[in-house]
């Protein structure tokens, strides 16, 4: 293995040490074992996703048909049925959440990113927005129950939508702020140099340039709240009928899954799986939209 | 009406024009609106605290701090306490953090330390991110029909063989703490992985080069140089994931068994603060709603403190690392 070199730095005639790394040496062996361990852990970590998707496709896919979208949830022993009203309810409440939280969120983000990013107000608002991203969703439900359901005396799509808006707001603010920060300084300087007011600069330069990034955030927010169920439990409740007005109890896919999962009837369990599949598809569509929009960012 | 500060600023005959009164007012108005937007976040948090606190006040006066150490939840006697819920919340979250934290951190190391070709790493990262997109209630359904049947034989074998150890002190008949904690671990894994990845990516490349230059093996560089350098970010990942686990509701309400008891056993049904709210709120009468509001206030307090800690650690370490490099 090791050859004796002509000049040894050591006084003795002993062979120069072999400096090549052998993988059976203790330290190197430990490294190899840890690498194998990391591979195993990473592979185990990806099992749940595939298991969930497999179950959704096998269990939910078998029941997928147009009837699901046009019929109402079945009662107790009934066979068949669907969850058209729940899809409508989910979409309506997500729309209410989006319409209320997006304008406010973008206004706040404009202040945080453009108007005075260093001010105390901005740091406080930014910090609280970050804290709110980890806000337990059920507490949004409790909050809206206290301000809307108790005040109006009825569960409603409005209450459900507002509780989702509380959860969506921080995502919109933080991603919109990040998007606006990526707008190059020289573009803003050019606009200001041409005599734009700050407002004109924001509306004509910053917002259009940052639009893909802002939309990414909006889509992420929508994807996050579309699958939420805890805040809807006691704000929108559930309904077995089609949506007639926004101020009455409203069905949603997630609550339907929750209710049906504990029922002893096979038909309801199958419907819960099919509803899960539809819900995951809706969430994935918004997720993919956010990725596609995010890619075209400057 | 606010005066236009630029009125008459330009000399007569100049090509340039000061902003018209209209533009000036729009500018002021829009800025005011954005300030309102920023204030709204602060007011929202304050309003949430005030409103939930206000609703809980009657129960706070009535049950005082005894509420936190009483184990009863009896609607007929008007006797409420949340010690089992606090116990269940902490037990399930800590268990989930141990499992999810280990897996999440390993995945973050795996994805950032050149174990995979770049393109493959991107695919893998997307898989982990997709986990975060699965709604909680779908995880609950999956837990009922996949996780519980899968771990029941193992759990019952452990109970038969090692039943004298308190952790295995009961059989798993269906829902229980362990399946809930496992699913919770899966749900917080993406949070841990994402924030830890950011933290590891922030460590300058030359730090790792220096470690390799000293003759470390790959794992010595990771465990003795990279992870300690990114420790602040990783710590905040754990704290934020813990906060998320504390507040997670639906999957737990479906899997934990909603039973009002304190037990060390991993296989016994339990109850958390959030699942208590989810399962009792819809049918609660007035006095029970007040007690539930008190429970919500406790949950709000715990999660706010944990999240503020996590966010503060993250902000400070990010500032320090980016200031240094």
HADDOCK unambig.tbl for C-alpha pairs under 7 A between the chains (distance, minus, plus):
assign (segid A and resid 28 and name CA) (segid B and resid 217 and name CA) 6.47 0.50 0.50
assign (segid A and resid 31 and name CA) (segid B and resid 217 and name CA) 6.61 0.50 0.50
assign (segid A and resid 31 and name CA) (segid B and resid 218 and name CA) 6.55 0.50 0.50
assign (segid A and resid 31 and name CA) (segid B and resid 219 and name CA) 5.35 0.50 0.50
assign (segid A and resid 38 and name CA) (segid B and resid 106 and name CA) 6.33 0.50 0.50
assign (segid A and resid 38 and name CA) (segid B and resid 110 and name CA) 6.46 0.50 0.50
assign (segid A and resid 41 and name CA) (segid B and resid 103 and name CA) 6.49 0.50 0.50
assign (segid A and resid 42 and name CA) (segid B and resid 107 and name CA) 5.49 0.50 0.50
assign (segid A and resid 45 and name CA) (segid B and resid 103 and name CA) 6.74 0.50 0.50
assign (segid A and resid 46 and name CA) (segid B and resid 127 and name CA) 6.85 0.50 0.50
assign (segid A and resid 46 and name CA) (segid B and resid 128 and name CA) 6.83 0.50 0.50
assign (segid A and resid 49 and name CA) (segid B and resid 131 and name CA) 5.93 0.50 0.50
assign (segid A and resid 52 and name CA) (segid B and resid 142 and name CA) 6.46 0.50 0.50
assign (segid A and resid 104 and name CA) (segid B and resid 37 and name CA) 5.60 0.50 0.50
assign (segid A and resid 105 and name CA) (segid B and resid 37 and name CA) 6.99 0.50 0.50
assign (segid A and resid 107 and name CA) (segid B and resid 33 and name CA) 6.96 0.50 0.50
assign (segid A and resid 107 and name CA) (segid B and resid 34 and name CA) 4.68 0.50 0.50
assign (segid A and resid 107 and name CA) (segid B and resid 37 and name CA) 5.41 0.50 0.50
assign (segid A and resid 108 and name CA) (segid B and resid 34 and name CA) 5.34 0.50 0.50
assign (segid A and resid 108 and name CA) (segid B and resid 35 and name CA) 6.94 0.50 0.50
assign (segid A and resid 108 and name CA) (segid B and resid 37 and name CA) 4.24 0.50 0.50
assign (segid A and resid 108 and name CA) (segid B and resid 38 and name CA) 4.47 0.50 0.50
assign (segid A and resid 110 and name CA) (segid B and resid 34 and name CA) 6.49 0.50 0.50
assign (segid A and resid 111 and name CA) (segid B and resid 34 and name CA) 5.27 0.50 0.50
assign (segid A and resid 111 and name CA) (segid B and resid 35 and name CA) 6.29 0.50 0.50
assign (segid A and resid 111 and name CA) (segid B and resid 38 and name CA) 6.69 0.50 0.50
assign (segid A and resid 122 and name CA) (segid B and resid 38 and name CA) 6.90 0.50 0.50
assign (segid A and resid 125 and name CA) (segid B and resid 38 and name CA) 5.89 0.50 0.50
assign (segid A and resid 125 and name CA) (segid B and resid 41 and name CA) 5.99 0.50 0.50
assign (segid A and resid 125 and name CA) (segid B and resid 42 and name CA) 5.90 0.50 0.50
assign (segid A and resid 128 and name CA) (segid B and resid 42 and name CA) 6.76 0.50 0.50
assign (segid A and resid 129 and name CA) (segid B and resid 41 and name CA) 6.76 0.50 0.50
assign (segid A and resid 130 and name CA) (segid B and resid 311 and name CA) 6.82 0.50 0.50
assign (segid A and resid 131 and name CA) (segid B and resid 307 and name CA) 5.57 0.50 0.50
assign (segid A and resid 131 and name CA) (segid B and resid 308 and name CA) 5.86 0.50 0.50
assign (segid A and resid 131 and name CA) (segid B and resid 311 and name CA) 6.61 0.50 0.50
assign (segid A and resid 134 and name CA) (segid B and resid 243 and name CA) 6.73 0.50 0.50
assign (segid A and resid 134 and name CA) (segid B and resid 244 and name CA) 5.88 0.50 0.50
assign (segid A and resid 134 and name CA) (segid B and resid 307 and name CA) 6.49 0.50 0.50
assign (segid A and resid 136 and name CA) (segid B and resid 244 and name CA) 6.95 0.50 0.50
assign (segid A and resid 136 and name CA) (segid B and resid 247 and name CA) 4.45 0.50 0.50
assign (segid A and resid 136 and name CA) (segid B and resid 248 and name CA) 6.41 0.50 0.50
assign (segid A and resid 138 and name CA) (segid B and resid 249 and name CA) 6.68 0.50 0.50
assign (segid A and resid 138 and name CA) (segid B and resid 274 and name CA) 6.86 0.50 0.50
assign (segid A and resid 139 and name CA) (segid B and resid 296 and name CA) 6.76 0.50 0.50
assign (segid A and resid 143 and name CA) (segid B and resid 48 and name CA) 6.07 0.50 0.50
assign (segid A and resid 143 and name CA) (segid B and resid 51 and name CA) 6.82 0.50 0.50
assign (segid A and resid 143 and name CA) (segid B and resid 52 and name CA) 6.15 0.50 0.50
assign (segid A and resid 146 and name CA) (segid B and resid 51 and name CA) 6.83 0.50 0.50
assign (segid A and resid 197 and name CA) (segid B and resid 27 and name CA) 6.53 0.50 0.50
assign (segid A and resid 198 and name CA) (segid B and resid 27 and name CA) 6.69 0.50 0.50
assign (segid A and resid 199 and name CA) (segid B and resid 27 and name CA) 5.04 0.50 0.50
assign (segid A and resid 199 and name CA) (segid B and resid 30 and name CA) 6.61 0.50 0.50
assign (segid A and resid 227 and name CA) (segid B and resid 135 and name CA) 4.74 0.50 0.50
assign (segid A and resid 228 and name CA) (segid B and resid 135 and name CA) 6.49 0.50 0.50
assign (segid A and resid 229 and name CA) (segid B and resid 137 and name CA) 6.92 0.50 0.50
assign (segid A and resid 230 and name CA) (segid B and resid 249 and name CA) 6.37 0.50 0.50
assign (segid A and resid 230 and name CA) (segid B and resid 250 and name CA) 6.05 0.50 0.50
assign (segid A and resid 230 and name CA) (segid B and resid 278 and name CA) 6.93 0.50 0.50
assign (segid A and resid 234 and name CA) (segid B and resid 282 and name CA) 5.75 0.50 0.50
assign (segid A and resid 254 and name CA) (segid B and resid 137 and name CA) 6.39 0.50 0.50
assign (segid A and resid 258 and name CA) (segid B and resid 137 and name CA) 6.44 0.50 0.50
assign (segid A and resid 261 and name CA) (segid B and resid 141 and name CA) 6.39 0.50 0.50
assign (segid A and resid 276 and name CA) (segid B and resid 138 and name CA) 5.90 0.50 0.50
assign (segid A and resid 280 and name CA) (segid B and resid 134 and name CA) 6.39 0.50 0.50
assign (segid A and resid 283 and name CA) (segid B and resid 133 and name CA) 6.90 0.50 0.50
